[in-house]
Amino acid sequence: MSDKYWQYSLVIPCTLLFVVLVTMCLIKGFDNGTDQMQQQAVLAGHAEWVTNQSGKPQFKWKEAKP
């Protein structure tokens, strides 16, 4: 590759790295937001943690009161 175009050789790898990092941050942010929402709902008494058939905790909304 000529010395004239060396700076363009990093465009694609840097772009891919940027896209991967942004995607990972978005996924982590949505996951964190869901966890916060579930914790607040449990603290407010609108939901609860129940044990599923495999013994793991599962989030469950409580029935609405009329």
PDB file of N, CA, C and O in Angstrom:
ATOM      1  N   MET A   1       0.853  -1.163   0.000  1.00  0.00           N
ATOM      2  CA  MET A   1       0.000   0.000   0.000  1.00  0.00           C
ATOM      3  C   MET A   1       0.903   1.230   0.000  1.00  0.00           C
ATOM      4  O   MET A   1       1.921   1.256   0.691  1.00  0.00           O
ATOM      5  N   SER A   2       0.543   2.213  -0.747  1.00  0.00           N
ATOM      6  CA  SER A   2       1.394   3.396  -0.831  1.00  0.00           C
ATOM      7  C   SER A   2       1.265   4.235   0.435  1.00  0.00           C
ATOM      8  O   SER A   2       0.253   4.166   1.132  1.00  0.00           O
ATOM      9  N   ASP A   3       2.270   5.009   0.722  1.00  0.00           N
ATOM     10  CA  ASP A   3       2.266   5.857   1.903  1.00  0.00           C
ATOM     11  C   ASP A   3       1.199   6.938   1.835  1.00  0.00           C
ATOM     12  O   ASP A   3       0.801   7.509   2.850  1.00  0.00           O
ATOM     13  N   LYS A   4       0.752   7.202   0.637  1.00  0.00           N
ATOM     14  CA  LYS A   4      -0.227   8.260   0.427  1.00  0.00           C
ATOM     15  C   LYS A   4      -1.600   7.913   1.026  1.00  0.00           C
ATOM     16  O   LYS A   4      -2.339   8.808   1.436  1.00  0.00           O
ATOM     17  N   TYR A   5      -1.938   6.624   1.076  1.00  0.00           N
ATOM     18  CA  TYR A   5      -3.268   6.208   1.508  1.00  0.00           C
ATOM     19  C   TYR A   5      -3.260   5.434   2.826  1.00  0.00           C
ATOM     20  O   TYR A   5      -4.241   4.755   3.127  1.00  0.00           O
ATOM     21  N   TRP A   6      -2.207   5.509   3.610  1.00  0.00           N
ATOM     22  CA  TRP A   6      -2.126   4.695   4.815  1.00  0.00           C
ATOM     23  C   TRP A   6      -3.213   5.055   5.827  1.00  0.00           C
ATOM     24  O   TRP A   6      -3.684   4.172   6.543  1.00  0.00           O
ATOM     25  N   GLN A   7      -3.627   6.319   5.910  1.00  0.00           N
ATOM     26  CA  GLN A   7      -4.625   6.718   6.902  1.00  0.00           C
ATOM     27  C   GLN A   7      -6.005   6.135   6.591  1.00  0.00           C
ATOM     28  O   GLN A   7      -6.831   6.017   7.497  1.00  0.00           O
ATOM     29  N   TYR A   8      -6.274   5.773   5.351  1.00  0.00           N
ATOM     30  CA  TYR A   8      -7.564   5.205   4.995  1.00  0.00           C
ATOM     31  C   TYR A   8      -7.657   3.712   5.314  1.00  0.00           C
ATOM     32  O   TYR A   8      -8.746   3.139   5.277  1.00  0.00           O
ATOM     33  N   SER A   9      -6.542   3.089   5.621  1.00  0.00           N
ATOM     34  CA  SER A   9      -6.562   1.658   5.902  1.00  0.00           C
ATOM     35  C   SER A   9      -7.231   1.342   7.237  1.00  0.00           C
ATOM     36  O   SER A   9      -7.615   0.197   7.473  1.00  0.00           O
ATOM     37  N   LEU A  10      -7.375   2.327   8.106  1.00  0.00           N
ATOM     38  CA  LEU A  10      -7.987   2.098   9.418  1.00  0.00           C
ATOM     39  C   LEU A  10      -9.456   2.498   9.476  1.00  0.00           C
ATOM     40  O   LEU A  10     -10.089   2.336  10.519  1.00  0.00           O
ATOM     41  N   VAL A  11     -10.003   3.004   8.408  1.00  0.00           N
ATOM     42  CA  VAL A  11     -11.381   3.489   8.420  1.00  0.00           C
ATOM     43  C   VAL A  11     -12.368   2.359   8.699  1.00  0.00           C
ATOM     44  O   VAL A  11     -13.216   2.495   9.582  1.00  0.00           O
ATOM     45  N   ILE A  12     -12.280   1.271   7.986  1.00  0.00           N
ATOM     46  CA  ILE A  12     -13.229   0.168   8.155  1.00  0.00           C
ATOM     47  C   ILE A  12     -13.075  -0.500   9.525  1.00  0.00           C
ATOM     48  O   ILE A  12     -14.090  -0.690  10.196  1.00  0.00           O
ATOM     49  N   PRO A  13     -11.871  -0.870   9.983  1.00  0.00           N
ATOM     50  CA  PRO A  13     -11.772  -1.477  11.317  1.00  0.00           C
ATOM     51  C   PRO A  13     -12.239  -0.549  12.442  1.00  0.00           C
ATOM     52  O   PRO A  13     -12.886  -1.002  13.385  1.00  0.00           O
ATOM     53  N   CYS A  14     -11.921   0.723  12.351  1.00  0.00           N
ATOM     54  CA  CYS A  14     -12.362   1.663  13.399  1.00  0.00           C
ATOM     55  C   CYS A  14     -13.873   1.848  13.374  1.00  0.00           C
ATOM     56  O   CYS A  14     -14.499   1.965  14.427  1.00  0.00           O
ATOM     57  N   THR A  15     -14.458   1.874  12.198  1.00  0.00           N
ATOM     58  CA  THR A  15     -15.910   1.989  12.084  1.00  0.00           C
ATOM     59  C   THR A  15     -16.589   0.757  12.663  1.00  0.00           C
ATOM     60  O   THR A  15     -17.574   0.880  13.391  1.00  0.00           O
ATOM     61  N   LEU A  16     -16.085  -0.415  12.353  1.00  0.00           N
ATOM     62  CA  LEU A  16     -16.658  -1.647  12.901  1.00  0.00           C
ATOM     63  C   LEU A  16     -16.522  -1.689  14.422  1.00  0.00           C
ATOM     64  O   LEU A  16     -17.459  -2.086  15.116  1.00  0.00           O
ATOM     65  N   LEU A  17     -15.386  -1.291  14.935  1.00  0.00           N
ATOM     66  CA  LEU A  17     -15.190  -1.251  16.384  1.00  0.00           C
ATOM     67  C   LEU A  17     -16.177  -0.287  17.025  1.00  0.00           C
ATOM     68  O   LEU A  17     -16.769  -0.604  18.057  1.00  0.00           O
ATOM     69  N   PHE A  18     -16.358   0.867  16.436  1.00  0.00           N
ATOM     70  CA  PHE A  18     -17.302   1.850  16.950  1.00  0.00           C
ATOM     71  C   PHE A  18     -18.722   1.296  16.971  1.00  0.00           C
ATOM     72  O   PHE A  18     -19.430   1.446  17.967  1.00  0.00           O
ATOM     73  N   VAL A  19     -19.142   0.662  15.888  1.00  0.00           N
ATOM     74  CA  VAL A  19     -20.494   0.101  15.804  1.00  0.00           C
ATOM     75  C   VAL A  19     -20.692  -0.994  16.848  1.00  0.00           C
ATOM     76  O   VAL A  19     -21.741  -1.054  17.491  1.00  0.00           O
ATOM     77  N   VAL A  20     -19.703  -1.853  17.020  1.00  0.00           N
ATOM     78  CA  VAL A  20     -19.804  -2.928  18.013  1.00  0.00           C
ATOM     79  C   VAL A  20     -19.900  -2.344  19.422  1.00  0.00           C
ATOM     80  O   VAL A  20     -20.725  -2.790  20.219  1.00  0.00           O
ATOM     81  N   LEU A  21     -19.072  -1.356  19.735  1.00  0.00           N
ATOM     82  CA  LEU A  21     -19.096  -0.754  21.068  1.00  0.00           C
ATOM     83  C   LEU A  21     -20.418  -0.042  21.347  1.00  0.00           C
ATOM     84  O   LEU A  21     -20.959  -0.155  22.447  1.00  0.00           O
ATOM     85  N   VAL A  22     -20.939   0.683  20.372  1.00  0.00           N
ATOM     86  CA  VAL A  22     -22.216   1.364  20.557  1.00  0.00           C
ATOM     87  C   VAL A  22     -23.347   0.354  20.748  1.00  0.00           C
ATOM     88  O   VAL A  22     -24.227   0.556  21.585  1.00  0.00           O
ATOM     89  N   THR A  23     -23.325  -0.721  19.982  1.00  0.00           N
ATOM     90  CA  THR A  23     -24.346  -1.764  20.122  1.00  0.00           C
ATOM     91  C   THR A  23     -24.293  -2.398  21.504  1.00  0.00           C
ATOM     92  O   THR A  23     -25.331  -2.613  22.129  1.00  0.00           O
ATOM     93  N   MET A  24     -23.090  -2.698  21.983  1.00  0.00           N
ATOM     94  CA  MET A  24     -22.948  -3.289  23.316  1.00  0.00           C
ATOM     95  C   MET A  24     -23.446  -2.338  24.396  1.00  0.00           C
ATOM     96  O   MET A  24     -24.097  -2.772  25.346  1.00  0.00           O
ATOM     97  N   CYS A  25     -23.151  -1.051  24.264  1.00  0.00           N
ATOM     98  CA  CYS A  25     -23.612  -0.065  25.242  1.00  0.00           C
ATOM     99  C   CYS A  25     -25.134   0.059  25.236  1.00  0.00           C
ATOM    100  O   CYS A  25     -25.749   0.181  26.295  1.00  0.00           O
ATOM    101  N   LEU A  26     -25.739   0.030  24.061  1.00  0.00           N
ATOM    102  CA  LEU A  26     -27.198   0.095  23.979  1.00  0.00           C
ATOM    103  C   LEU A  26     -27.853  -1.108  24.644  1.00  0.00           C
ATOM    104  O   LEU A  26     -28.828  -0.961  25.380  1.00  0.00           O
ATOM    105  N   ILE A  27     -27.319  -2.294  24.388  1.00  0.00           N
ATOM    106  CA  ILE A  27     -27.879  -3.509  24.981  1.00  0.00           C
ATOM    107  C   ILE A  27     -27.754  -3.453  26.495  1.00  0.00           C
ATOM    108  O   ILE A  27     -28.708  -3.769  27.206  1.00  0.00           O
ATOM    109  N   LYS A  28     -26.580  -3.051  26.999  1.00  0.00           N
ATOM    110  CA  LYS A  28     -26.376  -2.953  28.442  1.00  0.00           C
ATOM    111  C   LYS A  28     -27.295  -1.900  29.049  1.00  0.00           C
ATOM    112  O   LYS A  28     -27.814  -2.096  30.148  1.00  0.00           O
ATOM    113  N   GLY A  29     -27.503  -0.791  28.351  1.00  0.00           N
ATOM    114  CA  GLY A  29     -28.381   0.263  28.846  1.00  0.00           C
ATOM    115  C   GLY A  29     -29.825  -0.190  28.941  1.00  0.00           C
ATOM    116  O   GLY A  29     -30.499   0.092  29.932  1.00  0.00           O
ATOM    117  N   PHE A  30     -30.307  -0.884  27.929  1.00  0.00           N
ATOM    118  CA  PHE A  30     -31.675  -1.398  27.976  1.00  0.00           C
ATOM    119  C   PHE A  30     -31.837  -2.425  29.083  1.00  0.00           C
ATOM    120  O   PHE A  30     -32.862  -2.448  29.764  1.00  0.00           O
ATOM    121  N   ASP A  31     -30.836  -3.273  29.268  1.00  0.00           N
ATOM    122  CA  ASP A  31     -30.881  -4.281  30.325  1.00  0.00           C
ATOM    123  C   ASP A  31     -30.898  -3.616  31.699  1.00  0.00           C
ATOM    124  O   ASP A  31     -31.650  -4.018  32.586  1.00  0.00           O
ATOM    125  N   ASN A  32     -30.069  -2.605  31.862  1.00  0.00           N
ATOM    126  CA  ASN A  32     -30.023  -1.882  33.130  1.00  0.00           C
ATOM    127  C   ASN A  32     -31.348  -1.162  33.392  1.00  0.00           C
ATOM    128  O   ASN A  32     -31.821  -1.145  34.528  1.00  0.00           O
ATOM    129  N   GLY A  33     -31.947  -0.573  32.366  1.00  0.00           N
ATOM    130  CA  GLY A  33     -33.231   0.101  32.515  1.00  0.00           C
ATOM    131  C   GLY A  33     -34.334  -0.855  32.916  1.00  0.00           C
ATOM    132  O   GLY A  33     -35.181  -0.515  33.742  1.00  0.00           O
ATOM    133  N   THR A  34     -34.334  -2.044  32.342  1.00  0.00           N
ATOM    134  CA  THR A  34     -35.330  -3.055  32.707  1.00  0.00           C
ATOM    135  C   THR A  34     -35.163  -3.485  34.158  1.00  0.00           C
ATOM    136  O   THR A  34     -36.148  -3.638  34.880  1.00  0.00           O
ATOM    137  N   ASP A  35     -33.924  -3.678  34.585  1.00  0.00           N
ATOM    138  CA  ASP A  35     -33.674  -4.052  35.978  1.00  0.00           C
ATOM    139  C   ASP A  35     -34.153  -2.970  36.940  1.00  0.00           C
ATOM    140  O   ASP A  35     -34.761  -3.275  37.966  1.00  0.00           O
ATOM    141  N   GLN A  36     -33.883  -1.717  36.617  1.00  0.00           N
ATOM    142  CA  GLN A  36     -34.325  -0.610  37.466  1.00  0.00           C
ATOM    143  C   GLN A  36     -35.845  -0.545  37.544  1.00  0.00           C
ATOM    144  O   GLN A  36     -36.404  -0.329  38.619  1.00  0.00           O
ATOM    145  N   MET A  37     -36.514  -0.729  36.414  1.00  0.00           N
ATOM    146  CA  MET A  37     -37.965  -0.700  36.385  1.00  0.00           C
ATOM    147  C   MET A  37     -38.552  -1.815  37.243  1.00  0.00           C
ATOM    148  O   MET A  37     -39.521  -1.601  37.971  1.00  0.00           O
ATOM    149  N   GLN A  38     -37.963  -3.004  37.155  1.00  0.00           N
ATOM    150  CA  GLN A  38     -38.452  -4.123  37.940  1.00  0.00           C
ATOM    151  C   GLN A  38     -38.248  -3.886  39.436  1.00  0.00           C
ATOM    152  O   GLN A  38     -39.135  -4.187  40.234  1.00  0.00           O
ATOM    153  N   GLN A  39     -37.100  -3.353  39.819  1.00  0.00           N
ATOM    154  CA  GLN A  39     -36.839  -3.068  41.232  1.00  0.00           C
ATOM    155  C   GLN A  39     -37.820  -2.029  41.770  1.00  0.00           C
ATOM    156  O   GLN A  39     -38.329  -2.182  42.881  1.00  0.00           O
ATOM    157  N   GLN A  40     -38.089  -0.984  41.004  1.00  0.00           N
ATOM    158  CA  GLN A  40     -39.021   0.045  41.451  1.00  0.00           C
ATOM    159  C   GLN A  40     -40.442  -0.498  41.561  1.00  0.00           C
ATOM    160  O   GLN A  40     -41.172  -0.133  42.482  1.00  0.00           O
ATOM    161  N   ALA A  41     -40.838  -1.358  40.643  1.00  0.00           N
ATOM    162  CA  ALA A  41     -42.181  -1.942  40.690  1.00  0.00           C
ATOM    163  C   ALA A  41     -42.338  -2.834  41.917  1.00  0.00           C
ATOM    164  O   ALA A  41     -43.398  -2.836  42.543  1.00  0.00           O
ATOM    165  N   VAL A  42     -41.304  -3.588  42.269  1.00  0.00           N
ATOM    166  CA  VAL A  42     -41.363  -4.449  43.452  1.00  0.00           C
ATOM    167  C   VAL A  42     -41.420  -3.593  44.712  1.00  0.00           C
ATOM    168  O   VAL A  42     -42.205  -3.874  45.618  1.00  0.00           O
ATOM    169  N   LEU A  43     -40.591  -2.550  44.775  1.00  0.00           N
ATOM    170  CA  LEU A  43     -40.591  -1.668  45.949  1.00  0.00           C
ATOM    171  C   LEU A  43     -41.925  -0.949  46.127  1.00  0.00           C
ATOM    172  O   LEU A  43     -42.346  -0.699  47.256  1.00  0.00           O
ATOM    173  N   ALA A  44     -42.596  -0.612  45.016  1.00  0.00           N
ATOM    174  CA  ALA A  44     -43.882   0.064  45.086  1.00  0.00           C
ATOM    175  C   ALA A  44     -45.033  -0.901  45.350  1.00  0.00           C
ATOM    176  O   ALA A  44     -46.159  -0.465  45.591  1.00  0.00           O
ATOM    177  N   GLY A  45     -44.767  -2.204  45.308  1.00  0.00           N
ATOM    178  CA  GLY A  45     -45.804  -3.194  45.590  1.00  0.00           C
ATOM    179  C   GLY A  45     -46.634  -3.580  44.376  1.00  0.00           C
ATOM    180  O   GLY A  45     -47.679  -4.211  44.531  1.00  0.00           O
ATOM    181  N   HIS A  46     -46.204  -3.223  43.181  1.00  0.00           N
ATOM    182  CA  HIS A  46     -46.960  -3.550  41.966  1.00  0.00           C
ATOM    183  C   HIS A  46     -46.525  -4.871  41.347  1.00  0.00           C
ATOM    184  O   HIS A  46     -47.190  -5.385  40.448  1.00  0.00           O
ATOM    185  N   ALA A  47     -45.417  -5.419  41.822  1.00  0.00           N
ATOM    186  CA  ALA A  47     -44.887  -6.658  41.251  1.00  0.00           C
ATOM    187  C   ALA A  47     -44.167  -7.423  42.352  1.00  0.00           C
ATOM    188  O   ALA A  47     -43.982  -6.927  43.463  1.00  0.00           O
ATOM    189  N   GLU A  48     -43.767  -8.640  42.017  1.00  0.00           N
ATOM    190  CA  GLU A  48     -43.056  -9.472  42.984  1.00  0.00           C
ATOM    191  C   GLU A  48     -42.140 -10.440  42.253  1.00  0.00           C
ATOM    192  O   GLU A  48     -42.286 -10.676  41.054  1.00  0.00           O
ATOM    193  N   TRP A  49     -41.206 -10.989  42.991  1.00  0.00           N
ATOM    194  CA  TRP A  49     -40.325 -12.030  42.462  1.00  0.00           C
ATOM    195  C   TRP A  49     -40.884 -13.370  42.919  1.00  0.00           C
ATOM    196  O   TRP A  49     -41.094 -13.578  44.114  1.00  0.00           O
ATOM    197  N   VAL A  50     -41.124 -14.272  41.988  1.00  0.00           N
ATOM    198  CA  VAL A  50     -41.603 -15.615  42.308  1.00  0.00           C
ATOM    199  C   VAL A  50     -40.586 -16.618  41.782  1.00  0.00           C
ATOM    200  O   VAL A  50     -39.803 -16.306  40.885  1.00  0.00           O
ATOM    201  N   THR A  51     -40.602 -17.812  42.337  1.00  0.00           N
ATOM    202  CA  THR A  51     -39.692 -18.859  41.911  1.00  0.00           C
ATOM    203  C   THR A  51     -40.351 -19.663  40.793  1.00  0.00           C
ATOM    204  O   THR A  51     -41.481 -20.132  40.938  1.00  0.00           O
ATOM    205  N   ASN A  52     -39.635 -19.819  39.676  1.00  0.00           N
ATOM    206  CA  ASN A  52     -40.195 -20.605  38.580  1.00  0.00           C
ATOM    207  C   ASN A  52     -39.912 -22.092  38.811  1.00  0.00           C
ATOM    208  O   ASN A  52     -39.382 -22.466  39.857  1.00  0.00           O
ATOM    209  N   GLN A  53     -40.257 -22.922  37.861  1.00  0.00           N
ATOM    210  CA  GLN A  53     -40.146 -24.372  38.033  1.00  0.00           C
ATOM    211  C   GLN A  53     -38.712 -24.849  38.175  1.00  0.00           C
ATOM    212  O   GLN A  53     -38.463 -25.890  38.781  1.00  0.00           O
ATOM    213  N   SER A  54     -37.767 -24.102  37.623  1.00  0.00           N
ATOM    214  CA  SER A  54     -36.359 -24.512  37.733  1.00  0.00           C
ATOM    215  C   SER A  54     -35.684 -23.920  38.960  1.00  0.00           C
ATOM    216  O   SER A  54     -34.489 -24.131  39.165  1.00  0.00           O
ATOM    217  N   GLY A  55     -36.431 -23.179  39.784  1.00  0.00           N
ATOM    218  CA  GLY A  55     -35.883 -22.634  41.021  1.00  0.00           C
ATOM    219  C   GLY A  55     -35.263 -21.258  40.890  1.00  0.00           C
ATOM    220  O   GLY A  55     -34.674 -20.754  41.845  1.00  0.00           O
ATOM    221  N   LYS A  56     -35.385 -20.644  39.727  1.00  0.00           N
ATOM    222  CA  LYS A  56     -34.811 -19.312  39.518  1.00  0.00           C
ATOM    223  C   LYS A  56     -35.876 -18.243  39.765  1.00  0.00           C
ATOM    224  O   LYS A  56     -37.058 -18.479  39.517  1.00  0.00           O
ATOM    225  N   PRO A  57     -35.463 -17.068  40.254  1.00  0.00           N
ATOM    226  CA  PRO A  57     -36.447 -16.000  40.470  1.00  0.00           C
ATOM    227  C   PRO A  57     -36.958 -15.444  39.137  1.00  0.00           C
ATOM    228  O   PRO A  57     -36.207 -15.291  38.174  1.00  0.00           O
ATOM    229  N   GLN A  58     -38.248 -15.153  39.116  1.00  0.00           N
ATOM    230  CA  GLN A  58     -38.881 -14.629  37.910  1.00  0.00           C
ATOM    231  C   GLN A  58     -39.740 -13.431  38.299  1.00  0.00           C
ATOM    232  O   GLN A  58     -40.460 -13.479  39.297  1.00  0.00           O
ATOM    233  N   PHE A  59     -39.667 -12.363  37.519  1.00  0.00           N
ATOM    234  CA  PHE A  59     -40.445 -11.155  37.761  1.00  0.00           C
ATOM    235  C   PHE A  59     -41.886 -11.391  37.347  1.00  0.00           C
ATOM    236  O   PHE A  59     -42.153 -11.948  36.282  1.00  0.00           O
ATOM    237  N   LYS A  60     -42.824 -10.960  38.202  1.00  0.00           N
ATOM    238  CA  LYS A  60     -44.238 -11.145  37.885  1.00  0.00           C
ATOM    239  C   LYS A  60     -45.025  -9.948  38.393  1.00  0.00           C
ATOM    240  O   LYS A  60     -44.910  -9.555  39.554  1.00  0.00           O
ATOM    241  N   TRP A  61     -45.830  -9.372  37.496  1.00  0.00           N
ATOM    242  CA  TRP A  61     -46.702  -8.278  37.900  1.00  0.00           C
ATOM    243  C   TRP A  61     -47.846  -8.820  38.741  1.00  0.00           C
ATOM    244  O   TRP A  61     -48.336  -9.919  38.482  1.00  0.00           O
ATOM    245  N   LYS A  62     -48.277  -8.067  39.739  1.00  0.00           N
ATOM    246  CA  LYS A  62     -49.430  -8.458  40.548  1.00  0.00           C
ATOM    247  C   LYS A  62     -50.707  -8.087  39.797  1.00  0.00           C
ATOM    248  O   LYS A  62     -50.706  -7.223  38.920  1.00  0.00           O
ATOM    249  N   GLU A  63     -51.787  -8.760  40.161  1.00  0.00           N
ATOM    250  CA  GLU A  63     -53.067  -8.484  39.528  1.00  0.00           C
ATOM    251  C   GLU A  63     -53.530  -7.081  39.891  1.00  0.00           C
ATOM    252  O   GLU A  63     -53.303  -6.608  41.005  1.00  0.00           O
ATOM    253  N   ALA A  64     -54.177  -6.427  38.944  1.00  0.00           N
ATOM    254  CA  ALA A  64     -54.696  -5.067  39.190  1.00  0.00           C
ATOM    255  C   ALA A  64     -55.878  -5.141  40.136  1.00  0.00           C
ATOM    256  O   ALA A  64     -56.706  -6.048  40.043  1.00  0.00           O
ATOM    257  N   LYS A  65     -55.954  -4.178  41.051  1.00  0.00           N
ATOM    258  CA  LYS A  65     -57.080  -4.115  41.992  1.00  0.00           C
ATOM    259  C   LYS A  65     -58.166  -3.241  41.384  1.00  0.00           C
ATOM    260  O   LYS A  65     -57.883  -2.168  40.852  1.00  0.00           O
ATOM    261  N   PRO A  66     -59.415  -3.705  41.466  1.00  0.00           N
ATOM    262  CA  PRO A  66     -60.511  -2.915  40.875  1.00  0.00           C
ATOM    263  C   PRO A  66     -60.806  -1.655  41.648  1.00  0.00           C
ATOM    264  O   PRO A  66     -61.697  -0.894  41.272  1.00  0.00           O
TER     265      PRO A  66
END
